[in-house]
Amino acid sequence: MKALPKRITGALGWSRPSDAGYEIRPVNFDTDWEGIDHLLAKEEWPIVRADLEASHGQPVSEFLVASKDDSVHGFLATHAFEEIGYLDMMIIAKEARRCGLARPMYFRAVRSLKQRGVRTLVVHTTNDSSRLIRLLGFRPGQSFTLLARDPSTAVEAAAVAQLGPEDLPALIALDQTVFGQRRTEWITTLMRQPSNTFYGHYREGSLAASVCLRERRGGAICIDGANAEDFDDLSKLVREVVTAHRGTRIQCIARTEGKLHRLLSEIGFQVPAFFVQIGPLVEWRKGKRTSIGTSEKIETLNWF
């Protein structure tokens, strides 16, 4: 490994985790989930186990935890879509941030991804972690904003068409049109998870718009995978989905100032207080240049 500039080694930490009694190893969800969930809750992230299991279940992934005395004090989750590696999330407990955990987890995960064909890295950061990513040579791009709406009983429910396994080919094709890459394993994984529900509209025999509702912490749901070639189709579907789930807290990580962001703002979605301080999520890239995931049709953070 090349020698790194002092500003990078300082930000990542250069002490050896083993000196402080930490072990960096692959995740075991059966034994590690409680510690991972504790870290997510402390950082106020609404991510649930199914989200990380979907990532880890991809053909190429790397999920590392830093443990000490049988407790998880940090983790880094990643997965890849062919040549593009996505850094899902890294959280290190406050008491362990000076123990050199970030550096070995980051470089071990990236090395593993590159050995399996990854040539581009993508990550989304809050404003408190962007400095490190910039120091590592990533370039900033588009951004995404977390929006949420509390339960309401003021609107009469609307019918909305749920999609099933028979719709997988159409879902995969529409996702490819919007995202720019065929992600058969990813969409199939999300469809198979009982915590997710797909909705969609067909027009003239073709799937015109789709969304995936994914469970979030505290009984909330998140609008994800909001795909359409024509935003008018997506707008109609989103309005129906929001109305049909009016009794549930609904979240969405939408492209900042995109059409969906503006629509959600119009129908009562707001930026949660905790996110105002750390957002928006900025997309950073490093390595081989690619246009995948940058289409103007991208309305939600479809990487994770």
C-alpha positions as CSV (number, residue, x, y, z in Angstrom):
1,M,0.0,0.0,0.0
2,K,1.3,3.5,-0.9
3,A,2.3,5.9,1.9
4,L,-0.7,8.2,2.6
5,P,-0.5,11.9,3.2
6,K,-0.5,12.9,6.9
7,R,-3.8,14.6,6.6
8,I,-5.4,11.4,5.5
9,T,-3.7,9.1,8.0
10,G,-4.7,11.6,10.8
11,A,-8.3,11.6,9.7
12,L,-8.5,7.8,9.5
13,G,-6.5,7.1,12.6
14,W,-3.1,5.2,12.4
15,S,-3.0,3.3,15.6
16,R,-3.5,-0.5,15.5
17,P,-7.0,-1.6,16.6
18,S,-5.4,-4.8,18.1
19,D,-3.4,-2.6,20.5
20,A,-6.7,-1.5,22.0
21,G,-8.2,-5.0,22.0
22,Y,-10.3,-4.7,18.9
23,E,-10.8,-7.4,16.2
24,I,-11.9,-6.5,12.7
25,R,-13.8,-9.5,11.1
26,P,-16.7,-10.4,8.7
27,V,-20.2,-9.8,10.1
28,N,-22.3,-12.5,11.7
29,F,-25.8,-11.2,11.7
30,D,-27.0,-13.7,14.3
31,T,-24.5,-12.5,16.9
32,D,-23.7,-8.9,15.7
33,W,-27.1,-7.4,14.9
34,E,-27.9,-6.2,18.4
35,G,-24.6,-4.2,18.5
36,I,-25.1,-2.9,14.9
37,D,-28.7,-1.8,15.7
38,H,-27.5,0.0,18.8
39,L,-25.0,2.0,16.7
40,L,-27.7,2.9,14.1
41,A,-30.1,4.0,16.9
42,K,-27.4,6.2,18.5
43,E,-26.7,7.9,15.2
44,E,-30.5,8.3,14.6
45,W,-30.5,6.4,11.3
46,P,-33.8,4.7,10.5
47,I,-32.1,1.8,8.8
48,V,-33.3,-1.7,9.7
49,R,-31.8,-5.2,9.5
50,A,-33.4,-6.0,6.1
51,D,-31.6,-3.1,4.5
52,L,-28.2,-4.4,5.5
53,E,-29.1,-8.0,4.7
54,A,-30.1,-6.9,1.2
55,S,-26.7,-5.3,0.7
56,H,-24.8,-8.2,2.2
57,G,-26.8,-10.7,0.1
58,Q,-25.5,-9.3,-3.2
59,P,-23.1,-11.5,-5.3
60,V,-20.2,-9.0,-4.4
61,S,-20.3,-7.5,-0.9
62,E,-18.0,-6.9,2.1
63,F,-19.4,-6.3,5.6
64,L,-16.9,-5.8,8.4
65,V,-17.4,-5.3,12.1
66,A,-15.0,-4.1,14.8
67,S,-15.6,-6.0,18.0
68,K,-14.2,-6.0,21.5
69,D,-15.3,-8.1,24.5
70,D,-18.0,-9.7,22.3
71,S,-19.5,-6.2,21.6
72,V,-19.7,-4.4,18.2
73,H,-18.1,-1.0,18.3
74,G,-18.1,-0.3,14.6
75,F,-19.0,-1.6,11.2
76,L,-18.6,-0.9,7.5
77,A,-21.1,-2.4,4.9
78,T,-20.5,-2.4,1.2
79,H,-21.8,-4.1,-1.9
80,A,-21.3,-3.9,-5.7
81,F,-23.3,-3.7,-8.9
82,E,-20.8,-5.2,-11.4
83,E,-17.9,-2.8,-11.6
84,I,-19.4,-0.2,-9.2
85,G,-18.8,-0.6,-5.5
86,Y,-21.1,1.2,-3.1
87,L,-20.0,2.1,0.4
88,D,-23.3,1.7,2.3
89,M,-22.5,3.0,5.7
90,M,-19.7,3.2,8.3
91,I,-20.4,3.9,12.0
92,I,-17.9,3.8,14.7
93,A,-18.9,4.2,18.4
94,K,-17.8,7.5,19.9
95,E,-15.5,5.8,22.5
96,A,-13.7,3.9,19.7
97,R,-13.0,6.7,17.2
98,R,-9.4,7.2,18.3
99,C,-8.5,3.5,18.1
100,G,-7.7,3.3,14.4
101,L,-10.7,1.3,13.3
102,A,-11.7,3.3,10.2
103,R,-8.5,2.9,8.2
104,P,-8.2,-0.9,8.3
105,M,-11.9,-1.4,7.7
106,Y,-12.0,1.0,4.8
107,F,-8.9,-0.3,3.0
108,R,-9.7,-4.0,3.7
109,A,-13.2,-3.6,2.2
110,V,-12.0,-1.6,-0.8
111,R,-9.3,-4.1,-1.5
112,S,-11.8,-6.9,-1.4
113,L,-14.1,-5.1,-3.8
114,K,-11.3,-4.3,-6.3
115,Q,-10.1,-7.9,-6.2
116,R,-13.6,-8.9,-7.4
117,G,-13.7,-6.5,-10.3
118,V,-14.8,-3.2,-8.9
119,R,-13.4,-0.2,-10.7
120,T,-15.6,2.7,-9.4
121,L,-16.5,3.6,-5.8
122,V,-19.6,5.5,-4.8
123,V,-20.5,6.8,-1.4
124,H,-23.0,9.2,0.1
125,T,-21.9,11.3,3.1
126,T,-23.4,13.7,5.6
127,N,-21.6,17.0,6.0
128,D,-19.7,15.7,9.1
129,S,-18.0,12.9,7.1
130,S,-17.5,14.6,3.7
131,R,-14.0,15.9,4.6
132,L,-12.5,12.4,5.0
133,I,-14.1,11.3,1.7
134,R,-12.7,14.3,-0.1
135,L,-9.2,13.6,1.3
136,L,-9.5,10.0,0.0
137,G,-9.8,11.4,-3.6
138,F,-13.6,11.2,-4.1
139,R,-15.3,13.8,-6.3
140,P,-18.7,15.3,-5.2
141,G,-21.8,15.2,-7.4
142,Q,-25.6,15.2,-6.9
143,S,-27.2,15.2,-3.4
144,F,-30.2,13.7,-1.7
145,T,-32.5,14.9,1.1
146,L,-34.4,12.9,3.7
147,L,-38.0,13.9,3.9
148,A,-40.8,12.6,6.1
149,R,-44.5,13.0,6.8
150,D,-46.3,12.1,10.0
151,P,-49.4,10.0,10.1
152,S,-52.7,11.6,9.0
153,T,-56.3,10.6,9.1
154,A,-57.6,13.6,7.1
155,V,-57.6,12.0,3.7
156,E,-59.8,9.2,2.4
157,A,-57.7,6.1,1.4
158,A,-57.1,5.4,-2.3
159,A,-56.6,2.1,-4.0
160,V,-53.2,1.3,-5.3
161,A,-52.0,-1.7,-7.4
162,Q,-49.5,-3.9,-5.6
163,L,-46.9,-5.8,-7.7
164,G,-45.7,-9.4,-7.2
165,P,-43.1,-11.9,-8.4
166,E,-44.8,-12.0,-11.8
167,D,-43.9,-8.3,-12.3
168,L,-40.2,-8.9,-11.6
169,P,-39.1,-8.7,-15.3
170,A,-40.9,-5.4,-15.8
171,L,-39.5,-4.0,-12.5
172,I,-36.0,-5.0,-13.5
173,A,-36.4,-3.5,-16.9
174,L,-37.7,-0.2,-15.6
175,D,-35.0,0.0,-13.0
176,Q,-32.4,-0.5,-15.7
177,T,-33.9,2.3,-17.8
178,V,-33.7,4.8,-14.8
179,F,-30.6,3.6,-13.0
180,G,-28.6,2.7,-16.2
181,Q,-27.6,-0.8,-15.3
182,R,-29.5,-4.1,-15.1
183,R,-29.7,-5.1,-11.4
184,T,-31.5,-8.5,-11.4
185,E,-30.2,-9.7,-8.0
186,W,-30.9,-6.4,-6.3
187,I,-34.5,-6.0,-7.3
188,T,-35.1,-9.8,-6.8
189,T,-33.7,-9.5,-3.3
190,L,-36.0,-6.6,-2.4
191,M,-39.0,-8.4,-3.8
192,R,-38.3,-11.5,-1.7
193,Q,-38.0,-9.6,1.5
194,P,-41.3,-9.6,3.4
195,S,-40.7,-6.2,4.8
196,N,-40.9,-4.6,1.4
197,T,-43.9,-4.0,-0.9
198,F,-43.8,-2.9,-4.6
199,Y,-46.5,-0.8,-6.2
200,G,-46.8,0.2,-9.8
201,H,-48.9,1.4,-12.8
202,Y,-49.1,-0.3,-16.2
203,R,-49.9,1.7,-19.3
204,E,-50.5,0.0,-22.7
205,G,-49.0,-3.2,-21.3
206,S,-45.7,-1.7,-20.0
207,L,-44.8,-0.8,-16.4
208,A,-44.9,3.0,-16.5
209,A,-44.0,3.7,-12.8
210,S,-43.0,1.8,-9.7
211,V,-42.0,2.4,-6.1
212,C,-40.8,0.1,-3.3
213,L,-42.0,0.7,0.2
214,R,-39.4,-0.5,2.7
215,E,-39.8,-0.7,6.4
216,R,-37.9,1.7,8.7
217,R,-37.3,2.0,12.4
218,G,-40.2,2.8,14.6
219,G,-42.9,1.4,12.3
220,A,-42.2,4.0,9.5
221,I,-42.0,3.2,5.8
222,C,-39.7,4.6,3.1
223,I,-40.5,5.4,-0.5
224,D,-37.6,3.8,-2.4
225,G,-36.9,2.9,-6.0
226,A,-39.3,5.6,-7.4
227,N,-38.9,4.8,-11.1
228,A,-40.7,6.1,-14.2
229,E,-39.8,7.3,-17.7
230,D,-42.5,10.0,-17.4
231,F,-42.7,11.8,-14.1
232,D,-46.5,12.4,-14.5
233,D,-46.9,8.6,-14.1
234,L,-44.7,8.6,-11.0
235,S,-46.5,11.6,-9.5
236,K,-49.8,9.8,-9.7
237,L,-48.5,6.6,-8.2
238,V,-46.7,8.4,-5.3
239,R,-49.8,10.4,-4.4
240,E,-51.8,7.1,-4.3
241,V,-49.2,5.3,-2.2
242,V,-49.0,8.2,0.2
243,T,-52.7,8.4,0.6
244,A,-53.1,4.7,1.0
245,H,-50.6,4.7,3.8
246,R,-51.8,7.9,5.5
247,G,-51.9,6.3,8.9
248,T,-48.1,5.6,8.9
249,R,-45.1,7.8,9.1
250,I,-43.6,7.9,5.6
251,Q,-40.0,8.8,4.7
252,C,-38.1,9.3,1.4
253,I,-34.5,10.1,0.5
254,A,-35.2,12.1,-2.6
255,R,-32.8,13.8,-5.1
256,T,-32.4,17.3,-3.8
257,E,-34.6,19.8,-5.6
258,G,-35.7,17.1,-8.0
259,K,-39.3,16.6,-9.2
260,L,-40.1,14.1,-6.5
261,H,-38.6,16.3,-3.8
262,R,-40.8,19.2,-4.8
263,L,-43.9,17.0,-5.0
264,L,-43.4,15.6,-1.5
265,S,-42.8,19.1,-0.1
266,E,-46.1,20.1,-1.7
267,I,-48.0,17.3,0.0
268,G,-46.7,17.9,3.5
269,F,-43.3,16.2,3.7
270,Q,-40.6,18.0,5.7
271,V,-36.9,17.5,6.5
272,P,-36.6,15.9,10.0
273,A,-34.8,18.1,12.5
274,F,-31.8,15.8,13.0
275,F,-31.2,15.8,9.2
276,V,-31.2,19.6,8.9
277,Q,-27.9,19.6,10.8
278,I,-26.2,16.9,8.8
279,G,-27.7,16.9,5.4
280,P,-28.0,16.7,2.5
281,L,-26.4,13.4,1.5
282,V,-23.8,14.3,-1.1
283,E,-22.8,11.6,-3.7
284,W,-19.1,11.1,-4.1
285,R,-17.3,9.0,-6.8
286,K,-13.8,7.7,-7.3
287,G,-12.1,5.6,-10.0
288,K,-13.3,4.8,-13.5
289,R,-15.8,7.4,-14.7
290,T,-19.4,6.2,-15.4
291,S,-22.8,7.7,-15.9
292,I,-24.6,4.9,-14.1
293,G,-26.9,6.3,-11.4
294,T,-26.7,9.9,-12.7
295,S,-29.8,10.1,-15.0
296,E,-32.2,13.0,-14.6
297,K,-34.8,10.3,-14.1
298,I,-33.2,9.4,-10.8
299,E,-35.6,10.6,-8.1
300,T,-34.6,8.5,-5.0
301,L,-31.3,7.2,-3.6
302,N,-31.5,3.9,-5.4
303,W,-28.1,2.5,-4.3
304,F,-28.9,1.0,-0.9
